[in-house]
Amino acid sequence: MKDDFFIGWQESPPKVYIKSAKLFFVFTLALSAVIVCIYIVAQKGYKNSRYKIGEITAIQGTFYAHPKPNLVTQEEKVIFLTGKGKFGAEQTIANWEQENSNKLDGKQVTLQGTTASYNGVTFLELALQEASIALIDGNTTRKRDISNKSIPLELSGELVDPKCYFGAMKPGFGKIHKSCAIRCLSGGIPPVLVSEKGDYHMVLLQENMTIEDIAKYVGKNADFSGMVKIIDGISYLTLDNTDSIVLNDKIRLDQAITLCKN
């Protein structure tokens, strides 16, 4: 067996050392390329969500206060409403009604604010607060499309705060977003249940329930049971109590789910 002898201060190492070093370099380079390719392929694509921060958009339609503040446009598109920051729209609406001695429910309005949208679902943040609202003269002729009855429903999914989920944050779901979601929901932004099938349901709580009661379920996968009613094409899921929610670890909420199914 030949044992090549090499001294560090020699002008060049033995050929066998050079050959081994070249093979190691080529192998390392090839392995690095494979790892990079696997990493790239494994990455999820960007959500097709957009939060137009700093941009003010004006939208006309009919305002409805119930079940949750929303605007139905002439194209029959439902725009959900939130207040500025981590707050719901109710207080902004109430302040405007008090200042103007007028009720907005069922009337035509122009609302201005910042939009967050994802897969056809749009939320409008009333970023200018009371100045976001302008009443349009004349009565609306639109008739609400309300189902005659509620039906029981059981499904699995995750409770999210819709403002962040539909564009204001990334990621807007899961454990990493839990504390932010709880603050948004506590401020009055209505919770949304995104099911494992990609459907979404606006969540309504009975008077005996609060956001604090459901906070521990936010950002986690769970099984839900309640009564569903369809209003203007939107599914509203009413939860009677926390017995309607059971945690599980089977469902993973995907960023690329398809929403807005009627």
N, C-alpha and C positions, 0 to 999 in steps of 0.2 A: 504494500500500500504506500503510495507516494504522499508525503506530507510536505506541502509547499511551505517554505519558510519566508516570512515577510517581515521586514524591518520598516517602521514608520517613516524613517528619513530617506528611504530609497526613492529614486526618481519616479518609479512606477511600480505598482503592485503586480503580482503574478497574474497571468491571463485568466486563470481559473477564478480569481477573485473578481476581476472585471466582468466576466461572464455572469457570475452569480449576482453581482450588483445590478446589472442590466435587467436580468430576469425578474429580480425583486421589484425594480422600479416599474417595469411594464405591468407586472401583476398588480401592484398597488394602484397604478393609474387606471387599469381596467376595472378593478373592484370599486374604486371611487366613482367611476362613471356609472356603473350599474346601480350603486347606492343612490346617486343623485337622480337617476331616471326613475327608480322605484319611488323615491320621495315625491318627485314631481307628479307622477301618475296618481299617487295616493291622496294628493291634495284635493279638497272640495272646491268647486267653482264659487265665485262670488254670488251672493244673493242678488236677485234683480230688484233690490230695494233701493229707495232713494229718499233721503231726508234733505229737503231744500232749505237748509239753515241759512238765514239771512235774506231769503227771498219771500216776498209777500204776494200771495195769490188770492184773487177775489173769485168767489164761487156763488152763483145764484141758485136758489131752490126753495123748497118748503121745509121749514124747521119743525121738528117734532121733539118734544121734551121727554117723551116716554117711548119705550122702556128706558132708553138712555139717549142723551142728546145726540141728534143726528140731523143731517140735511139730505133731502132727496132732490136731486137735480132734475131738470127737464128731461134728461136722458134716462131717468129712473135709476140713476146710480146713487147708492147710499154712501154718504160721507160721514164718518164718525167724528165726533168733536171732543177735543180736550182743551183744558186751560193752558196757561203759560207755565212752562217748567213741568214739575211733577204733580200737577193738579188736574182734576176733572174740570169740565166746562160748566157745571151747575152754578157755581158761585158767580162766575162772569155773567152768565145769563140772568141770574137773579139780580145782580147789581144793575144791569142795563134796564131790566123791567121796572125796578124801583125808581131809578133816575128818570125814566120816561113815562111812568105811570101807564104802562102798556104790557100786555102779555104777547109773547112771541109764538106760543105753541100753535101750529097749524097755519102760520102765516108765511108769506113770501118774504125772503130776506136776501141780502147780500152779505156774505161773511168773508172776512179777510184774515189770512194767517199763513202759517208755514205748513206745508204738506209733508206727510210721511207716507210712502206707498210701497206695496209689495204684492206682486202677483194679482194686480187688479183691485186690491183693497187699499183704500185711502183714508187716512186720518188727517184732520185739519186742526192744528194748534192755533187757538185764538190768541196769537202772539201780541196783538195790540190791545188785548183785554177788552173793555167795554167799547173802545173805539173800533173794534173788529166788526161790529154789528151795525147794519143799516136796514131799516124796514122799508120794503117796497110797497107803494100804494096799491090798493086793490086786494081783493080776496082771492085765495087760491081756489082753483076748481079741482084740484087733485083729490082723489079718493084713496085712502090707505088700503093696502092689500093685507088684510089680517085674516089668518086662518081661524076657522070657527071653533076649533078645539085644540087642546094640548094633548100630546101623546107621550107615553113613557119612553125613556131612552137610556140605554146602558152603553158606555164606550170608555176606551182607554186613551189617555193622552196627557198633556201637560198644561197647567195653568200658566199663562204669561201675561205680562203687561203689554198691551197692544202697541202703545206708542213706540216703545223701544223695539219690540219684535218686528213691527212693520217698517222699520227704517232708521229710527233714531240711534240705535246702538247695534254693534256687532261684536260678539254674539248677543242676541236679545233673548236668550232662553238658557235653561240649564242651571246647574249649581253655581257657575261662575257669575251669573247675572242675578241670582236670587235676591241679594240684599237690595239692589237697585229696583228690582221689580216690586218688592214689598213696599218700598218708599213711594213708588208711583201709584200703586193700588191704594195705599193708605191715604194718599192725597186726593183720591176720588176718581182716578182713571179706572174705567170698568175692566174687570178681568175677562180674559178670553181663553177658552179651552181649545187648544189645537189637538185634534185627535190623531191617532196613529195612521188613519187613512188620508189625512190631509184636509179634512173638513174643519171648519172653525165654528164655534158657538159662543155668542156673547153670554156671559154668565150673570145671572140675576140671583141675589140672595134674599131669602125671606127676612122679615123684620127682626126675627130672633137671632139672625146671624150677622156677624161683622167681618171685616177683612182680617181682623186679628184671629178669628176662628179658622180661617183657611190659609193663614200665612205659612204654616208649616208644610203645606202641600205645594206651595209655589216653587217652580223650578224642578219639581220632581215628577216622575211618572206615576200615574195613579189610575184607578178605575173609578168612574163617576156614574151615578144614576140619578135621574131627575125627570122633570117634565119639560118637553120642548114645544115651543110655539113659534110659528113662522110669521114674521111681520115684514112686509116689503122685501121678501126674499131672504131675510136674515134670520138665522136660527138663534133663538134665545132659550138657554137652558137654565131652569130654575132649580136651585138646590135648597132643600128644606132644612138640612142640618148636616153636621160633619159626618153622620153615619152614612151619608150619601157618597163619601169619598174613602177609598181604600188604597193605600200606597202599594205600588209594585215596582219591580226592577226589570221588567221584561221589555218595555217599549223605549226605543230611542227616537227622540224627536229630531227629524232631519231638517237641515237648513233649506233644502230645496223642495219642500212639500208643496203640493198644489192647493191653493186656498180658494175661497169663494164658491164652493159648490152649494147649489140650492137643493 
